[in-house]
Amino acid sequence: MLEVSNLTVRYGPFLAVDNVGLRVTEGEIVGLVGANGAGKSSIVKAIGGLIAPTQGAITFRDSDLAAVPSHARIRLGMSVVPEGRGLFPRMSVEENLLMGSYSLDDKARTHAAMEAGFQLFPILAERRWQAGGTLSGGQQQMLAIAMGLMSEPKVLVLDEPSLGLAPIVIGEIGRALKQLRGRGVTILLVEQNAKLTCSVADRIYIIANGRIERHDASDKILSSPELLDHLM
């Protein structure tokens, strides 16, 4: 469904991503795990169309995305939830969700997508009329994920959804991701938190210094304490 081939990203002379390849097939949760500065967010920005790669190809549902602008990728069925959440802080929870549904042209589908978000994160229904910027950090992250789902994406790309959150909230995010996998949502989960990623993902790519160091089933990586300690 989503394939990155020979991706290289440079910022001037700085090599951020070096010949990276990864693949996400329909119905999977695939993790991309690495430390801060490993190149993860640059890959996310390239997938989302926010930066142009120096070389390489990104294909989505067999379409080359090289000439597809960011907003058009959403209409193709790709939704990216960026690091930092990207909310509209003065708008209510409901208004933020409606902003996430702008690519839909059917009120019934919009309503169904919003109700699905409320089922996934019931606290959002309780805070429906509260300004997004006044939510707790964990609630804001839940809102960001729910916004990303409002466009009914074929693939959801999540960049560091656990960053800065308390362990109990990270557990809630993990629970929600497992529910989404049960619904058949395809996810690329980009994280520093290796234990969270291994607990929900089918396969893991480990990135360091802009290069993929290892690719394996999540249970094999989870069963390697030395590797997990190295990642933490």
Protein Blocks (a to p, Z undefined) as FASTA:
>chain_A
ZZcehiacdehjbcfbghiacdddehiacdddddehilmmmmmmmmnopaccfbdcddee
hiafklmcfklmmmnopacddehklpafkbcfklmmmmmmmmpccfklmmmmmmmmmmmm
mmlmmmmmgcfklpcfklmmmmmmmmmmmnopabdcdehklgopafklmmmmmmmmmmmm
mnopacddddfblmlmmmmmmbdcddeehiafbdcdfklmmmmmklmmmmZZ
